[in-house]
Amino acid sequence: MMMRNSKKFFLTSVFFYLLSSTSLLWTQSSIKDKELEEIIQEATLNLYMDPISVIQVGDSLIHNASDKINEKATGLLLISDAFIAIRNYPQALHYMNTAKELIDHHQLTTGLKIKILNRFAYQHFQLNLFDEALVYLKNAEQLNDTEKNAIAYYTNKGYTNVVKGLIYRNLVGCSVAMKYFDKSIENYSKSDEDLAKMNTSVIHYNIGNCYTAMGEFEKAKQSYELSFHFADIDSNTKNSLKLFAKKGIANYHYAIGQYEIAIDTLETLIKDASKIGDKTLMRSIYSDLATNYLAMGNWSLYEKYFNEYKKNNNEIKDAEINATLFVLTDIQNSHENFLYLKSKKFNLQIVGIIIFSLVILILYSLFILKKHKQIKQIKLDIFKKE
């Protein structure tokens, strides 16, 4: 009896030890997941402040993820977004293509698949490949509609609509684009994510540009001020969204003839913009400075900043050409692969039809042969009776 009780006690002890160990491991795993989520959120916010640090975080995720496919995909997305932020399109596409290869992986979450499709759409928009961008957006929308209860549902809808707005601004004009911008703001307003606030800043900046193009300068100024408000997620002045918003306000001053105010604003932006490394922002600032100095008749400073603009523009165009060639090669390979598979399928169908026809012919021949034998047998039976 005592031996049975001690055995029972031993088994119970082992059970509770295993239970507590499992609970501890689960808790440690939960803590790790929470810490990882916080790191990813912080890195996402740093996209507009310190893109290089985001690349380092993404690289760490890729190399430490081992078989954790979702962490690897997140790392690839972060690196790609960071390279977009500094306008290094070839590198951005390289990492995005690697992420795209994971899209059919059964372990990859739907949320990550949507992000990958949306980012691919944006990158194709940047390279003026609008049809391809719209296809990716459509696929992202369809997938997002299956996740209506997800935390990122409205953030994803907002992202899709803003990219559509940017595309249609190029294809049709601001009148159509602003309808999508308004939809995007509505979607982002329903999200609690910091990314939604940051992207709302981008939308208001583009709305400001539309109002500027339409000559409605006061409305443009209000939009640029809203852009700065939504970009002000912290006190860090090294935030490219804030710098773009300030550049927009400088555009307003230029539009109403206040060139000196515009120049003062733009001159203060150069230092912070160069630290971030956003070449498109730098190109735009140099272009605006050249335009303002031209309006004032200051030819030496006009020439200085116009040369800086040309230098940045050439670097960006070279990167865009390389990235476009990369994408077009990828599209060509995809089409060739599609045609090859279609051709292979067609050939298999032809072979199948031929085999089926031969089988039918053989069966029909056997049937005819059998009938001939039956007829012959009937004839023999008749002759025997006679």
Secondary structure, DSSP 8 states (H G I E B T S, - for coil): -HHHHHHHHHHHHHHHHHHHHHHHHHHHHHHHHHHHHHHHHHHHHGGGT-HHHHHHHHHHHHHH-TT-HHHHHHHHHHHHHHHHHTT-HHHHHHHHHHHHTTTT-TTS-HHHHHHHHHHHHHHHHHTT-HHHHHHHHHHHHHHHTT-TTSTTHHHHHHHHHHHHHHHHHHHT-HHHHHHHHHHHHHHHHT---HHHHHHHHHHHHHHHHHHHHTT-HHHHHHHHHHHHHHH-SSS-S--HHHHHHHHHHHHHHHHTT-HHHHHHHHHHHHHHHHHHT-HHHHHHHHHHHHHHHHHHT-HHHHHHHHHHHHHHHHHHHHHHHHHHHHHHHHHHHHHHHHHHHHHHHHHHHHHHHHHHHHHHHHHHHHHHHHHHHHHHHHHHHHHHH-
